[in-house]
Amino acid sequence: MQYDIRLVKLVSGETVMGNFNAETNTLNDVVMIQAVPTVSGGVQLAMLPYGFPYEEEINVKLDAKFFMYEYKKVQEELKNKYLEAKSSIKIAPGGSFGGNDKGGSNIIL
């Protein structure tokens, strides 16, 4: 299965990520991305199912007409965390994922 993972800001102001389907013009299996400040002054990113806390499965579909902005580049680490959350399979460290901690920001689930 081919993935076209996109990070977008919705007209509601939420930042979400999902697998884009060009045929239906929808973002599938949507998760919310939330920035959480840390004590040290940095930021962590939390990835939650879109309907959380009322729904805990990653299965929401959003129409592209609700996109306000699409981020041009998505960090590979963020894409990998999305795939891990969606599939429950851990992706082995390598490339830009795992050993490339630049401090100040982390991705948590």
Biopython code that builds the backbone (N, CA, C, O; Angstrom):
import numpy as np
from Bio.PDB.StructureBuilder import StructureBuilder

atoms = [
    (1, "MET", "N", (0.837, -1.179, 0.000)),
    (1, "MET", "CA", (0.000, 0.000, 0.000)),
    (1, "MET", "C", (0.884, 1.244, 0.000)),
    (1, "MET", "O", (1.825, 1.352, 0.786)),
    (2, "GLN", "N", (0.573, 2.162, -0.876)),
    (2, "GLN", "CA", (1.317, 3.410, -0.990)),
    (2, "GLN", "C", (0.715, 4.454, -0.063)),
    (2, "GLN", "O", (-0.503, 4.625, -0.014)),
    (3, "TYR", "N", (1.576, 5.152, 0.671)),
    (3, "TYR", "CA", (1.120, 6.193, 1.578)),
    (3, "TYR", "C", (1.533, 7.561, 1.055)),
    (3, "TYR", "O", (2.661, 7.751, 0.602)),
    (4, "ASP", "N", (0.612, 8.502, 1.124)),
    (4, "ASP", "CA", (0.867, 9.910, 0.816)),
    (4, "ASP", "C", (0.516, 10.678, 2.089)),
    (4, "ASP", "O", (-0.565, 11.255, 2.205)),
    (5, "ILE", "N", (1.451, 10.675, 3.042)),
    (5, "ILE", "CA", (1.198, 11.243, 4.355)),
    (5, "ILE", "C", (1.327, 12.756, 4.278)),
    (5, "ILE", "O", (2.337, 13.294, 3.823)),
    (6, "ARG", "N", (0.272, 13.428, 4.739)),
    (6, "ARG", "CA", (0.252, 14.887, 4.686)),
    (6, "ARG", "C", (-0.083, 15.466, 6.054)),
    (6, "ARG", "O", (-0.828, 14.880, 6.840)),
    (7, "LEU", "N", (0.491, 16.635, 6.311)),
    (7, "LEU", "CA", (0.256, 17.397, 7.529)),
    (7, "LEU", "C", (-0.463, 18.671, 7.113)),
    (7, "LEU", "O", (0.056, 19.440, 6.304)),
    (8, "VAL", "N", (-1.664, 18.904, 7.665)),
    (8, "VAL", "CA", (-2.453, 20.050, 7.252)),
    (8, "VAL", "C", (-3.053, 20.764, 8.456)),
    (8, "VAL", "O", (-3.224, 20.177, 9.525)),
    (9, "LYS", "N", (-3.365, 22.028, 8.265)),
    (9, "LYS", "CA", (-4.111, 22.821, 9.242)),
    (9, "LYS", "C", (-5.520, 22.926, 8.689)),
    (9, "LYS", "O", (-5.722, 23.270, 7.525)),
    (10, "LEU", "N", (-6.504, 22.623, 9.551)),
    (10, "LEU", "CA", (-7.900, 22.680, 9.147)),
    (10, "LEU", "C", (-8.462, 24.078, 9.368)),
    (10, "LEU", "O", (-7.875, 24.877, 10.097)),
    (11, "VAL", "N", (-9.595, 24.374, 8.744)),
    (11, "VAL", "CA", (-10.239, 25.667, 8.928)),
    (11, "VAL", "C", (-10.642, 25.873, 10.393)),
    (11, "VAL", "O", (-10.848, 27.009, 10.820)),
    (12, "SER", "N", (-10.756, 24.795, 11.159)),
    (12, "SER", "CA", (-11.082, 24.881, 12.584)),
    (12, "SER", "C", (-9.878, 25.273, 13.426)),
    (12, "SER", "O", (-10.013, 25.572, 14.612)),
    (13, "GLY", "N", (-8.681, 25.272, 12.800)),
    (13, "GLY", "CA", (-7.451, 25.619, 13.511)),
    (13, "GLY", "C", (-6.668, 24.412, 13.987)),
    (13, "GLY", "O", (-5.543, 24.567, 14.462)),
    (14, "GLU", "N", (-7.222, 23.213, 13.876)),
    (14, "GLU", "CA", (-6.522, 22.005, 14.310)),
    (14, "GLU", "C", (-5.454, 21.608, 13.290)),
    (14, "GLU", "O", (-5.630, 21.794, 12.086)),
    (15, "THR", "N", (-4.353, 21.066, 13.785)),
    (15, "THR", "CA", (-3.318, 20.507, 12.922)),
    (15, "THR", "C", (-3.503, 18.998, 12.932)),
    (15, "THR", "O", (-3.544, 18.370, 13.990)),
    (16, "VAL", "N", (-3.614, 18.428, 11.736)),
    (16, "VAL", "CA", (-3.867, 16.989, 11.618)),
    (16, "VAL", "C", (-2.933, 16.371, 10.591)),
    (16, "VAL", "O", (-2.337, 17.059, 9.762)),
    (17, "MET", "N", (-2.827, 15.051, 10.673)),
    (17, "MET", "CA", (-1.997, 14.297, 9.744)),
    (17, "MET", "C", (-2.778, 13.060, 9.317)),
    (17, "MET", "O", (-3.546, 12.495, 10.096)),
    (18, "GLY", "N", (-2.572, 12.650, 8.072)),
    (18, "GLY", "CA", (-3.237, 11.446, 7.591)),
    (18, "GLY", "C", (-2.708, 11.040, 6.233)),
    (18, "GLY", "O", (-1.792, 11.655, 5.689)),
    (19, "ASN", "N", (-3.306, 9.991, 5.700)),
    (19, "ASN", "CA", (-2.936, 9.453, 4.398)),
    (19, "ASN", "C", (-3.890, 10.034, 3.356)),
    (19, "ASN", "O", (-5.092, 9.771, 3.393)),
    (20, "PHE", "N", (-3.345, 10.832, 2.420)),
    (20, "PHE", "CA", (-4.178, 11.519, 1.431)),
    (20, "PHE", "C", (-4.545, 10.578, 0.291)),
    (20, "PHE", "O", (-3.698, 9.857, -0.237)),
    (21, "ASN", "N", (-5.834, 10.598, -0.083)),
    (21, "ASN", "CA", (-6.336, 9.828, -1.211)),
    (21, "ASN", "C", (-6.746, 10.823, -2.300)),
    (21, "ASN", "O", (-7.735, 11.539, -2.149)),
    (22, "ALA", "N", (-5.990, 10.865, -3.386)),
    (22, "ALA", "CA", (-6.232, 11.828, -4.463)),
    (22, "ALA", "C", (-7.538, 11.544, -5.206)),
    (22, "ALA", "O", (-8.179, 12.475, -5.695)),
    (23, "GLU", "N", (-7.941, 10.283, -5.298)),
    (23, "GLU", "CA", (-9.174, 9.930, -6.005)),
    (23, "GLU", "C", (-10.407, 10.515, -5.326)),
    (23, "GLU", "O", (-11.303, 11.034, -5.992)),
    (24, "THR", "N", (-10.447, 10.431, -4.001)),
    (24, "THR", "CA", (-11.602, 10.922, -3.251)),
    (24, "THR", "C", (-11.375, 12.314, -2.668)),
    (24, "THR", "O", (-12.289, 12.907, -2.095)),
    (25, "ASN", "N", (-10.157, 12.836, -2.814)),
    (25, "ASN", "CA", (-9.768, 14.142, -2.280)),
    (25, "ASN", "C", (-10.032, 14.217, -0.772)),
    (25, "ASN", "O", (-10.589, 15.190, -0.264)),
    (26, "THR", "N", (-9.611, 13.152, -0.077)),
    (26, "THR", "CA", (-9.822, 13.067, 1.369)),
    (26, "THR", "C", (-8.520, 12.708, 2.091)),
    (26, "THR", "O", (-7.604, 12.123, 1.512)),
    (27, "LEU", "N", (-8.471, 13.070, 3.352)),
    (27, "LEU", "CA", (-7.387, 12.672, 4.243)),
    (27, "LEU", "C", (-7.947, 11.560, 5.116)),
    (27, "LEU", "O", (-8.910, 11.765, 5.856)),
    (28, "ASN", "N", (-7.343, 10.392, 5.026)),
    (28, "ASN", "CA", (-7.851, 9.210, 5.718)),
    (28, "ASN", "C", (-6.998, 8.865, 6.929)),
    (28, "ASN", "O", (-5.821, 9.219, 6.997)),
    (29, "ASP", "N", (-7.610, 8.168, 7.885)),
    (29, "ASP", "CA", (-6.916, 7.718, 9.100)),
    (29, "ASP", "C", (-6.243, 8.910, 9.788)),
    (29, "ASP", "O", (-5.032, 8.915, 10.012)),
    (30, "VAL", "N", (-7.048, 9.906, 10.113)),
    (30, "VAL", "CA", (-6.568, 11.200, 10.607)),
    (30, "VAL", "C", (-6.214, 11.149, 12.092)),
    (30, "VAL", "O", (-6.929, 10.559, 12.902)),
    (31, "VAL", "N", (-5.085, 11.787, 12.425)),
    (31, "VAL", "CA", (-4.673, 11.987, 13.813)),
    (31, "VAL", "C", (-4.493, 13.487, 14.042)),
    (31, "VAL", "O", (-4.152, 14.230, 13.122)),
    (32, "MET", "N", (-4.729, 13.921, 15.291)),
    (32, "MET", "CA", (-4.479, 15.309, 15.684)),
    (32, "MET", "C", (-3.041, 15.416, 16.158)),
    (32, "MET", "O", (-2.518, 14.494, 16.786)),
    (33, "ILE", "N", (-2.409, 16.528, 15.863)),
    (33, "ILE", "CA", (-1.060, 16.820, 16.347)),
    (33, "ILE", "C", (-1.188, 17.999, 17.306)),
    (33, "ILE", "O", (-1.705, 19.055, 16.941)),
    (34, "GLN", "N", (-0.713, 17.809, 18.533)),
    (34, "GLN", "CA", (-0.786, 18.884, 19.521)),
    (34, "GLN", "C", (0.603, 19.170, 20.059)),
    (34, "GLN", "O", (1.348, 18.248, 20.391)),
    (35, "ALA", "N", (0.951, 20.440, 20.145)),
    (35, "ALA", "CA", (2.226, 20.864, 20.737)),
    (35, "ALA", "C", (2.039, 20.978, 22.243)),
    (35, "ALA", "O", (1.097, 21.610, 22.720)),
    (36, "VAL", "N", (2.957, 20.352, 22.990)),
    (36, "VAL", "CA", (2.902, 20.354, 24.449)),
    (36, "VAL", "C", (4.200, 20.954, 24.972)),
    (36, "VAL", "O", (5.268, 20.385, 24.748)),
    (37, "PRO", "N", (4.136, 22.097, 25.667)),
    (37, "PRO", "CA", (5.364, 22.703, 26.204)),
    (37, "PRO", "C", (6.012, 21.807, 27.259)),
    (37, "PRO", "O", (5.325, 21.104, 28.000)),
    (38, "THR", "N", (7.340, 21.845, 27.315)),
    (38, "THR", "CA", (8.071, 21.085, 28.324)),
    (38, "THR", "C", (8.603, 22.039, 29.387)),
    (38, "THR", "O", (8.647, 23.252, 29.184)),
    (39, "VAL", "N", (9.002, 21.477, 30.514)),
    (39, "VAL", "CA", (9.538, 22.267, 31.614)),
    (39, "VAL", "C", (10.807, 22.997, 31.189)),
    (39, "VAL", "O", (11.064, 24.110, 31.647)),
    (40, "SER", "N", (11.597, 22.383, 30.322)),
    (40, "SER", "CA", (12.871, 22.966, 29.898)),
    (40, "SER", "C", (12.707, 24.069, 28.853)),
    (40, "SER", "O", (13.694, 24.659, 28.413)),
    (41, "GLY", "N", (11.458, 24.348, 28.454)),
    (41, "GLY", "CA", (11.227, 25.409, 27.478)),
    (41, "GLY", "C", (11.074, 24.910, 26.057)),
    (41, "GLY", "O", (10.799, 25.703, 25.157)),
    (42, "GLY", "N", (11.245, 23.623, 25.834)),
    (42, "GLY", "CA", (11.081, 23.052, 24.504)),
    (42, "GLY", "C", (9.626, 22.689, 24.247)),
    (42, "GLY", "O", (8.729, 23.099, 24.983)),
    (43, "VAL", "N", (9.411, 21.923, 23.203)),
    (43, "VAL", "CA", (8.071, 21.492, 22.828)),
    (43, "VAL", "C", (8.107, 20.016, 22.463)),
    (43, "VAL", "O", (9.026, 19.555, 21.785)),
    (44, "GLN", "N", (7.100, 19.279, 22.918)),
    (44, "GLN", "CA", (6.889, 17.905, 22.477)),
    (44, "GLN", "C", (5.633, 17.896, 21.626)),
    (44, "GLN", "O", (4.742, 18.724, 21.814)),
    (45, "LEU", "N", (5.563, 16.967, 20.697)),
    (45, "LEU", "CA", (4.365, 16.823, 19.882)),
    (45, "LEU", "C", (3.621, 15.570, 20.319)),
    (45, "LEU", "O", (4.214, 14.499, 20.442)),
    (46, "ALA", "N", (2.325, 15.710, 20.551)),
    (46, "ALA", "CA", (1.482, 14.571, 20.897)),
    (46, "ALA", "C", (0.620, 14.241, 19.682)),
    (46, "ALA", "O", (0.084, 15.134, 19.025)),
    (47, "MET", "N", (0.494, 12.947, 19.395)),
    (47, "MET", "CA", (-0.302, 12.470, 18.277)),
    (47, "MET", "C", (-1.465, 11.662, 18.858)),
    (47, "MET", "O", (-1.255, 10.661, 19.543)),
    (48, "LEU", "N", (-2.697, 12.109, 18.576)),
    (48, "LEU", "CA", (-3.887, 11.479, 19.142)),
    (48, "LEU", "C", (-4.888, 11.154, 18.040)),
    (48, "LEU", "O", (-4.946, 11.864, 17.036)),
    (49, "PRO", "N", (-5.684, 10.088, 18.207)),
    (49, "PRO", "CA", (-6.755, 9.842, 17.236)),
    (49, "PRO", "C", (-7.644, 11.075, 17.139)),
    (49, "PRO", "O", (-7.858, 11.744, 18.150)),
    (50, "TYR", "N", (-8.165, 11.396, 15.970)),
    (50, "TYR", "CA", (-8.909, 12.638, 15.766)),
    (50, "TYR", "C", (-10.112, 12.768, 16.707)),
    (50, "TYR", "O", (-10.405, 13.876, 17.154)),
    (51, "GLY", "N", (-10.793, 11.713, 17.012)),
    (51, "GLY", "CA", (-11.969, 11.782, 17.873)),
    (51, "GLY", "C", (-11.685, 11.626, 19.356)),
    (51, "GLY", "O", (-12.617, 11.514, 20.152)),
    (52, "PHE", "N", (-10.413, 11.618, 19.743)),
    (52, "PHE", "CA", (-10.033, 11.399, 21.136)),
    (52, "PHE", "C", (-10.602, 12.493, 22.018)),
    (52, "PHE", "O", (-10.563, 13.647, 21.593)),
    (53, "PRO", "N", (-11.116, 12.240, 23.184)),
    (53, "PRO", "CA", (-11.116, 10.996, 23.943)),
    (53, "PRO", "C", (-12.338, 10.114, 23.708)),
    (53, "PRO", "O", (-12.475, 9.074, 24.352)),
    (54, "TYR", "N", (-13.224, 10.509, 22.801)),
    (54, "TYR", "CA", (-14.459, 9.752, 22.579)),
    (54, "TYR", "C", (-14.253, 8.555, 21.658)),
    (54, "TYR", "O", (-14.988, 7.571, 21.750)),
    (55, "GLU", "N", (-13.285, 8.626, 20.793)),
    (55, "GLU", "CA", (-12.928, 7.515, 19.909)),
    (55, "GLU", "C", (-11.431, 7.296, 20.026)),
    (55, "GLU", "O", (-10.653, 8.250, 20.019)),
    (56, "GLU", "N", (-11.033, 6.045, 20.133)),
    (56, "GLU", "CA", (-9.618, 5.746, 20.307)),
    (56, "GLU", "C", (-8.980, 5.076, 19.097)),
    (56, "GLU", "O", (-7.788, 4.768, 19.114)),
    (57, "GLU", "N", (-9.769, 4.847, 18.041)),
    (57, "GLU", "CA", (-9.226, 4.239, 16.831)),
    (57, "GLU", "C", (-8.893, 5.324, 15.813)),
    (57, "GLU", "O", (-9.524, 6.381, 15.771)),
    (58, "ILE", "N", (-7.890, 5.035, 15.001)),
    (58, "ILE", "CA", (-7.471, 5.974, 13.959)),
    (58, "ILE", "C", (-8.186, 5.571, 12.677)),
    (58, "ILE", "O", (-7.687, 4.746, 11.912)),
    (59, "ASN", "N", (-9.372, 6.166, 12.444)),
    (59, "ASN", "CA", (-10.144, 5.776, 11.258)),
    (59, "ASN", "C", (-10.993, 6.909, 10.684)),
    (59, "ASN", "O", (-11.888, 6.646, 9.881)),
    (60, "VAL", "N", (-10.741, 8.153, 11.068)),
    (60, "VAL", "CA", (-11.520, 9.294, 10.592)),
    (60, "VAL", "C", (-11.091, 9.683, 9.181)),
    (60, "VAL", "O", (-9.916, 9.586, 8.827)),
    (61, "LYS", "N", (-12.068, 10.127, 8.378)),
    (61, "LYS", "CA", (-11.820, 10.606, 7.015)),
    (61, "LYS", "C", (-12.306, 12.047, 6.930)),
    (61, "LYS", "O", (-13.442, 12.338, 7.305)),
    (62, "LEU", "N", (-11.452, 12.962, 6.438)),
    (62, "LEU", "CA", (-11.813, 14.374, 6.291)),
    (62, "LEU", "C", (-11.703, 14.799, 4.831)),
    (62, "LEU", "O", (-10.750, 14.430, 4.145)),
    (63, "ASP", "N", (-12.659, 15.561, 4.365)),
    (63, "ASP", "CA", (-12.654, 16.082, 3.006)),
    (63, "ASP", "C", (-11.647, 17.223, 2.904)),
    (63, "ASP", "O", (-11.509, 18.015, 3.836)),
    (64, "ALA", "N", (-10.949, 17.310, 1.786)),
    (64, "ALA", "CA", (-9.917, 18.330, 1.578)),
    (64, "ALA", "C", (-10.482, 19.750, 1.566)),
    (64, "ALA", "O", (-9.723, 20.709, 1.700)),
    (65, "LYS", "N", (-11.791, 19.903, 1.408)),
    (65, "LYS", "CA", (-12.377, 21.253, 1.425)),
    (65, "LYS", "C", (-12.217, 21.912, 2.796)),
    (65, "LYS", "O", (-12.403, 23.122, 2.924)),
    (66, "PHE", "N", (-11.874, 21.130, 3.814)),
    (66, "PHE", "CA", (-11.676, 21.668, 5.156)),
    (66, "PHE", "C", (-10.220, 22.031, 5.442)),
    (66, "PHE", "O", (-9.900, 22.461, 6.550)),
    (67, "PHE", "N", (-9.329, 21.861, 4.452)),
    (67, "PHE", "CA", (-7.922, 22.219, 4.618)),
    (67, "PHE", "C", (-7.762, 23.724, 4.457)),
    (67, "PHE", "O", (-8.244, 24.307, 3.486)),
    (68, "MET", "N", (-7.087, 24.343, 5.406)),
    (68, "MET", "CA", (-6.768, 25.761, 5.284)),
    (68, "MET", "C", (-5.338, 25.921, 4.767)),
    (68, "MET", "O", (-5.038, 26.839, 4.005)),
    (69, "TYR", "N", (-4.466, 25.010, 5.198)),
    (69, "TYR", "CA", (-3.050, 25.097, 4.836)),
    (69, "TYR", "C", (-2.458, 23.697, 4.825)),
    (69, "TYR", "O", (-2.768, 22.876, 5.689)),
    (70, "GLU", "N", (-1.602, 23.427, 3.842)),
    (70, "GLU", "CA", (-0.890, 22.152, 3.799)),
    (70, "GLU", "C", (0.597, 22.424, 3.960)),
    (70, "GLU", "O", (1.181, 23.188, 3.192)),
    (71, "TYR", "N", (1.211, 21.798, 4.960)),
    (71, "TYR", "CA", (2.645, 21.965, 5.192)),
    (71, "TYR", "C", (3.405, 21.307, 4.047)),
    (71, "TYR", "O", (3.092, 20.188, 3.640)),
    (72, "LYS", "N", (4.404, 22.014, 3.536)),
    (72, "LYS", "CA", (5.146, 21.538, 2.366)),
    (72, "LYS", "C", (6.048, 20.345, 2.683)),
    (72, "LYS", "O", (6.163, 19.416, 1.884)),
    (73, "LYS", "N", (6.688, 20.378, 3.854)),
    (73, "LYS", "CA", (7.598, 19.297, 4.233)),
    (73, "LYS", "C", (7.158, 18.723, 5.566)),
    (73, "LYS", "O", (6.830, 19.454, 6.501)),
    (74, "VAL", "N", (7.157, 17.396, 5.636)),
    (74, "VAL", "CA", (6.813, 16.698, 6.876)),
    (74, "VAL", "C", (8.048, 15.917, 7.294)),
    (74, "VAL", "O", (8.595, 15.145, 6.506)),
    (75, "GLN", "N", (8.489, 16.114, 8.531)),
    (75, "GLN", "CA", (9.671, 15.413, 9.036)),
    (75, "GLN", "C", (9.459, 13.907, 8.952)),
    (75, "GLN", "O", (8.379, 13.400, 9.256)),
    (76, "GLU", "N", (10.510, 13.199, 8.533)),
    (76, "GLU", "CA", (10.433, 11.740, 8.436)),
    (76, "GLU", "C", (10.099, 11.113, 9.787)),
    (76, "GLU", "O", (9.376, 10.120, 9.852)),
    (77, "GLU", "N", (10.626, 11.693, 10.864)),
    (77, "GLU", "CA", (10.347, 11.154, 12.203)),
    (77, "GLU", "C", (8.848, 11.233, 12.496)),
    (77, "GLU", "O", (8.282, 10.307, 13.077)),
    (78, "LEU", "N", (8.210, 12.316, 12.103)),
    (78, "LEU", "CA", (6.776, 12.472, 12.320)),
    (78, "LEU", "C", (5.988, 11.478, 11.463)),
    (78, "LEU", "O", (5.016, 10.888, 11.935)),
    (79, "LYS", "N", (6.401, 11.294, 10.214)),
    (79, "LYS", "CA", (5.761, 10.297, 9.348)),
    (79, "LYS", "C", (5.888, 8.901, 9.946)),
    (79, "LYS", "O", (4.923, 8.137, 9.962)),
    (80, "ASN", "N", (7.086, 8.569, 10.441)),
    (80, "ASN", "CA", (7.308, 7.251, 11.039)),
    (80, "ASN", "C", (6.448, 7.043, 12.271)),
    (80, "ASN", "O", (5.892, 5.961, 12.462)),
    (81, "LYS", "N", (6.331, 8.065, 13.112)),
    (81, "LYS", "CA", (5.486, 7.967, 14.304)),
    (81, "LYS", "C", (4.023, 7.773, 13.907)),
    (81, "LYS", "O", (3.296, 7.031, 14.566)),
    (82, "TYR", "N", (3.591, 8.433, 12.840)),
    (82, "TYR", "CA", (2.229, 8.251, 12.339)),
    (82, "TYR", "C", (2.014, 6.803, 11.913)),
    (82, "TYR", "O", (1.022, 6.180, 12.289)),
    (83, "LEU", "N", (2.944, 6.274, 11.130)),
    (83, "LEU", "CA", (2.812, 4.893, 10.668)),
    (83, "LEU", "C", (2.829, 3.914, 11.832)),
    (83, "LEU", "O", (2.096, 2.926, 11.817)),
    (84, "GLU", "N", (3.665, 4.177, 12.851)),
    (84, "GLU", "CA", (3.699, 3.327, 14.037)),
    (84, "GLU", "C", (2.355, 3.368, 14.764)),
    (84, "GLU", "O", (1.837, 2.326, 15.165)),
    (85, "ALA", "N", (1.793, 4.554, 14.935)),
    (85, "ALA", "CA", (0.522, 4.692, 15.639)),
    (85, "ALA", "C", (-0.604, 3.996, 14.879)),
    (85, "ALA", "O", (-1.478, 3.373, 15.482)),
    (86, "LYS", "N", (-0.578, 4.107, 13.560)),
    (86, "LYS", "CA", (-1.626, 3.518, 12.739)),
    (86, "LYS", "C", (-1.532, 2.007, 12.690)),
    (86, "LYS", "O", (-2.558, 1.327, 12.676)),
    (87, "SER", "N", (-0.328, 1.471, 12.664)),
    (87, "SER", "CA", (-0.163, 0.035, 12.457)),
    (87, "SER", "C", (0.247, -0.731, 13.701)),
    (87, "SER", "O", (0.200, -1.961, 13.702)),
    (88, "SER", "N", (0.648, -0.040, 14.764)),
    (88, "SER", "CA", (1.174, -0.677, 15.985)),
    (88, "SER", "C", (2.468, -1.438, 15.725)),
    (88, "SER", "O", (2.850, -2.307, 16.508)),
    (89, "ILE", "N", (3.142, -1.110, 14.623)),
    (89, "ILE", "CA", (4.443, -1.715, 14.307)),
    (89, "ILE", "C", (5.514, -0.664, 14.546)),
    (89, "ILE", "O", (5.407, 0.454, 14.041)),
    (90, "LYS", "N", (6.543, -1.008, 15.307)),
    (90, "LYS", "CA", (7.636, -0.080, 15.577)),
    (90, "LYS", "C", (8.586, -0.056, 14.383)),
    (90, "LYS", "O", (8.971, -1.104, 13.864)),
    (91, "ILE", "N", (8.961, 1.147, 13.954)),
    (91, "ILE", "CA", (9.896, 1.308, 12.842)),
    (91, "ILE", "C", (11.296, 1.422, 13.420)),
    (91, "ILE", "O", (11.537, 2.221, 14.325)),
    (92, "ALA", "N", (12.219, 0.622, 12.897)),
    (92, "ALA", "CA", (13.583, 0.593, 13.412)),
    (92, "ALA", "C", (14.278, 1.917, 13.175)),
    (92, "ALA", "O", (14.087, 2.537, 12.129)),
    (93, "PRO", "N", (15.092, 2.365, 14.140)),
    (93, "PRO", "CA", (15.844, 3.609, 13.965)),
    (93, "PRO", "C", (16.764, 3.535, 12.751)),
    (93, "PRO", "O", (17.319, 2.485, 12.426)),
    (94, "GLY", "N", (16.905, 4.677, 12.097)),
    (94, "GLY", "CA", (17.773, 4.753, 10.930)),
    (94, "GLY", "C", (17.479, 6.023, 10.169)),
    (94, "GLY", "O", (16.382, 6.569, 10.293)),
    (95, "GLY", "N", (18.404, 6.503, 9.401)),
    (95, "GLY", "CA", (18.190, 7.744, 8.664)),
    (95, "GLY", "C", (17.990, 8.894, 9.622)),
    (95, "GLY", "O", (18.779, 9.076, 10.550)),
    (96, "SER", "N", (16.939, 9.676, 9.409)),
    (96, "SER", "CA", (16.710, 10.834, 10.266)),
    (96, "SER", "C", (15.878, 10.480, 11.491)),
    (96, "SER", "O", (15.591, 11.359, 12.304)),
    (97, "PHE", "N", (15.485, 9.226, 11.645)),
    (97, "PHE", "CA", (14.642, 8.826, 12.769)),
    (97, "PHE", "C", (15.487, 8.144, 13.824)),
    (97, "PHE", "O", (16.279, 7.257, 13.508)),
    (98, "GLY", "N", (15.331, 8.541, 15.052)),
    (98, "GLY", "CA", (16.005, 7.854, 16.154)),
    (98, "GLY", "C", (17.231, 8.572, 16.645)),
    (98, "GLY", "O", (17.195, 9.145, 17.734)),
    (99, "GLY", "N", (18.311, 8.572, 15.902)),
    (99, "GLY", "CA", (19.563, 9.095, 16.394)),
    (99, "GLY", "C", (19.841, 10.535, 16.050)),
    (99, "GLY", "O", (20.999, 10.952, 16.052)),
    (100, "ASN", "N", (18.824, 11.303, 15.756)),
    (100, "ASN", "CA", (19.037, 12.665, 15.296)),
    (100, "ASN", "C", (18.356, 13.665, 16.232)),
    (100, "ASN", "O", (17.618, 14.541, 15.781)),
    (101, "ASP", "N", (18.609, 13.528, 17.545)),
    (101, "ASP", "CA", (17.978, 14.408, 18.527)),
    (101, "ASP", "C", (18.681, 15.746, 18.549)),
    (101, "ASP", "O", (19.855, 15.836, 18.908)),
    (102, "LYS", "N", (17.959, 16.787, 18.161)),
    (102, "LYS", "CA", (18.526, 18.129, 18.127)),
    (102, "LYS", "C", (18.130, 18.924, 19.355)),
    (102, "LYS", "O", (18.428, 20.115, 19.449)),
    (103, "GLY", "N", (17.456, 18.274, 20.304)),
    (103, "GLY", "CA", (17.057, 18.944, 21.543)),
    (103, "GLY", "C", (15.931, 19.917, 21.317)),
    (103, "GLY", "O", (15.754, 20.439, 20.216)),
    (104, "GLY", "N", (15.157, 20.164, 22.380)),
    (104, "GLY", "CA", (14.103, 21.147, 22.305)),
    (104, "GLY", "C", (12.777, 20.639, 21.804)),
    (104, "GLY", "O", (11.742, 21.222, 22.129)),
    (105, "SER", "N", (12.761, 19.560, 21.014)),
    (105, "SER", "CA", (11.477, 19.024, 20.570)),
    (105, "SER", "C", (11.549, 17.517, 20.464)),
    (105, "SER", "O", (12.573, 16.951, 20.081)),
    (106, "ASN", "N", (10.462, 16.886, 20.804)),
    (106, "ASN", "CA", (10.328, 15.443, 20.734)),
    (106, "ASN", "C", (8.938, 15.109, 20.262)),
    (106, "ASN", "O", (8.035, 15.944, 20.309)),
    (107, "ILE", "N", (8.767, 13.889, 19.808)),
    (107, "ILE", "CA", (7.451, 13.415, 19.406)),
    (107, "ILE", "C", (7.065, 12.317, 20.374)),
    (107, "ILE", "O", (7.817, 11.362, 20.567)),
    (108, "ILE", "N", (5.899, 12.444, 20.983)),
    (108, "ILE", "CA", (5.436, 11.450, 21.939)),
    (108, "ILE", "C", (4.113, 10.879, 21.492)),
    (108, "ILE", "O", (3.390, 11.507, 20.718)),
    (109, "LEU", "N", (3.792, 9.704, 21.969)),
    (109, "LEU", "CA", (2.488, 9.101, 21.714)),
    (109, "LEU", "C", (1.853, 8.743, 23.007)),
    (109, "LEU", "O", (0.739, 8.219, 23.024)),
]
sb = StructureBuilder()
sb.init_structure("model")
sb.init_model(0)
sb.init_chain("A")
sb.init_seg("    ")
for serial, (resi, resn, name, xyz) in enumerate(atoms, 1):
    if name == "N":
        sb.init_residue(resn, " ", resi, " ")
    sb.init_atom(name, np.array(xyz, "f"), 0.0, 1.0, " ", f" {name:<3s}", serial, name[0])
structure = sb.get_structure()
